[in-house]
Amino acid sequence: IAFAARWRGFRGLLHGMNGTHGGPWTLERTGGASGVPYAKPQLEGSAMEAVDSREMWHKHVREMWELCNEAAKRKMCRKKKGGNEWIEKPGGEISMDFITQRVEIDDPITGYMVRTTVGSQLQGFVWYTTFTVWTFFFKWDSNATQAGLRRKDAKAGRKIDVDGSLARELEMQCRSGHPDEEGVVFPNIAEVAVAGALGCGSKLMQRILDDIRDKGVYNYVVVQATEGSIKFYERFGFRRVGAVARYNKRHTGDPREVIGYRHWLHADEKLHVTDRPSYMMAYKVVGDRKPQPKTEARVASAYSLRSLGRRAASFLFDNRTRLLSPTSFSRNKRLAQPQVPEVVPTPPLKRRRVHS
């Protein structure tokens, strides 16, 4: 029953996604979150809580939807100089169906919510899951023309995978599954599924990045960025990467044609004329560890014997017990020096006089 419910929900996912159809959003004023205050920089008067239960996410779907639309409205509206009139800039809404279906399909679903301590008003939320695609052919490729990456964007200041190295690393990650069943799952790649916040987005994003780094399960984090959130993700080190996909025969044109990847587009969905490739961004977690204490760092560096010579390797081997002890780097203790065999000089030979 759960699988059937997830399968039926795929067709309604795209109607509320930002950037999928390429057209502007239609801003809907929900009014439910209009009175929610912005969170303070250090979350004074707010509390962050971890949410791992799917039922808990289901319970707050409407509240999250109202928060996303309220955050979009405040970002897209500006005040006229010298007046009290608000002008709406081109923007749009996120569909409640999209949030609902992501809550039902994402597995696992782990994230956080920020609420006010007085009144328990939702000020922000975010969750991440394992990256999954539902296409018969998928490839990370930043150099493909269909991916939509342009070098002039990099010259304009955008962070883009220009040389394609990040896309090649993503393509080397293992994957398993079938698009008609559970999907093609990338177990080493996490995805920031849905996020919305009023002043606490940076705190939430830093929290889930720390969680991903501490758990050590994922090597990379990807996200489908909207036009208004690109700079936000770039501040955390995300770069745009390209991806291409091949879809089913139900699409118009050659079924073998490779096109730019559309995130959350199922293999049997019909493409629209105005569709554009998704703005996928990636962040590398491996090699981005926090600074280690001095003792731990020195012990860890002591095991990199490839760059050391024979005498240094023997020196480390002779002092391995002291290196691994917590007091190994005390100033009062000196490490044993490498033992060099003592050379005993031979006495000089006596010259005998030869008398003729």
Order of alpha helices (4+ residues) and beta strands (2+ residues): alpha-beta-alpha-alpha-beta-beta-alpha-beta-beta-beta-alpha-alpha-beta-alpha-beta-alpha-beta-beta-beta-beta-alpha-alpha-alpha
